[in-house]
Amino acid sequence: MDILPQSIEEAIEILKGFYSKHITEILKMSENEFLSSSHFGAGMFIRNEWLLWWHKDHDYKEWPKEQPKLNTEFEKIGITHADDMSSILLTSFYRNLVGKELNLTEQVKRYQDHWKQYGYLDGIPRD
């Protein structure tokens, strides 16, 4: 929890530092290859260290009682699940790195469409 990004943009910049020695290898990958190779390593790290699993009724002493700003930003755009947040962050990092538009609207829609298949009418899991 040493570095807790306050926004998606700040998270991208932190990821650039985190991956600084691996940029050449990342640029050789497709977006899907990068996401597949990152979900359980870097993805798990940022889900845990950036408190993406935070919820208001938690009882963890080391977690803040107030919702972290990054989580609030995701909640405002309709993303509440930590796996979805980390995937959007990693996708956005990759797209930024290769000079591609982040297209957050399309990314959010993808995850909301996924959750609609599981009975969340608005695509936002709240459990």
Buried (B, 14 or more C-beta within 10 A) or exposed (E): EEEBBEEBEBBBEBBEEBBEEEEEEBEEBEEEEBBEBBBEEBBBEBBEEBBBBBBEEEEEEEBEEEEBEBBEBBEEEBBBBBBBBBBBBBBBBBBBBEEEEBEBEEBBEBBBEBBEEEEBEEBBBEE
